[in-house]
Amino acid sequence: MRVVFMGTPDFAVPTLAAIAARSDLAEVVAVVTQPDRPRGRGKKLSPSPVKAWALAHDIPVMQPVRARDADFVAQLRAIAPDLAVVVAFGQILSQEVLDVPVHGCINVHASLLPKLRGAAPIQHAIMAGERVTGITTMQMDAGLDTGDMLLCREVPINADTTYGSLHDALMETGASLLVETLEQLAAGTLVRTPQTGESSYAARITRETAVIDWSKSARALDALVRGLNPTPYAQTALEGDTYKVGALRSTGRAASAEVGTIIAANAKAGLVVAAGDEDVEITEIQAPGKKMMAANAFLNGCALTVGARFSS
């Protein structure tokens, strides 16, 4: 099959590599990715991870500002692909684009659909306290992650799972499941299953999403912190400064002060804060302009006042 691959971040690279490695099954004739963006402190224009991989492997790259534009649709038609594979591309595709490949467009989505449609399913799975998530390959339609499901594979969420660790697990699972999907497509055994049951939406992560509400339960705070580690990290404010929290845990003790109040702040007792139902101990924290570090190391060089309050 002549395949056009559409993707942008590092999450998409293993799937692209897996398709390219199966020359018996498919030929990646072009890669479509987002335009170069300014990155880093110098804001230098940099290619997406998908573009960098494609160029290193001599695969032609297309970077439409808008994938809906007539010029891009015409370029896609000229390529005459049998299939498009879409992994975290970052733009909504029009029906006109979806109709170009002979077999349409197959998406690798990081949830068990119809749960967690949308832009940030990995983070929201952890923040919602889910015990399992997974990968769904889907035949795309013009809706937001509403197309027929093809194959699904579960991935567990454990008590110590973070966004970073789940991202990597799903990234590898997505690559292998997409290859299996292509194998079944080529063999004529692939079955499409309409989505049924209750759906949910995983909205894009914003600054507001990352703000810690100390009135929440210890369990909810732990889920929020793990779901946003290592980016953008959960955040809280103290005396005009913003601190990022990398990890916390319940103390098992009932809340002993007004929510957000610092109960203890020394290397022996740790950094303990009152939450909605229990006192919680922050075990990793980042001060403004500093790196994330263990709270005990942080407390050795930074004094916090017992009785001061972190705010939302």
Number of C-alpha atoms within 10 A of each C-alpha: 19 18 24 27 29 26 27 25 17 16 21 23 22 18 26 25 16 16 22 20 14 13 11 9 16 20 17 24 17 21 24 24 28 22 17 14 12 12 11 9 6 7 9 11 12 14 19 19 16 27 26 14 18 23 13 9 11 9 15 14 19 17 15 16 13 14 19 16 13 12 12 18 17 12 11 20 14 10 15 15 22 17 23 28 27 26 26 18 19 14 16 13 19 15 14 12 22 20 14 21 20 14 16 18 24 25 25 26 26 32 27 22 26 20 19 23 20 17 19 16 25 23 27 23 25 27 21 12 17 13 13 14 24 23 24 25 28 28 22 23 19 14 11 13 22 19 21 21 23 22 20 23 17 14 18 14 18 13 12 10 17 24 23 16 16 22 18 13 14 23 22 17 22 28 23 16 20 27 19 15 21 19 16 15 16 13 9 9 10 15 12 13 13 12 16 11 7 8 12 12 16 17 15 12 16 9 10 10 15 21 19 23 21 24 17 15 19 24 18 18 24 24 25 28 29 26 29 26 20 16 15 17 25 27 24 20 16 14 9 9 10 17 20 23 28 27 25 23 16 20 14 12 11 14 20 15 17 16 21 26 22 23 23 18 24 19 13 9 11 19 24 23 30 27 27 22 19 22 26 29 25 21 19 18 25 19 15 10 8 10 11 18 17 16 24 20 15 24 18 11 8 13 10 15 13 15 15 14 20 23 18 15
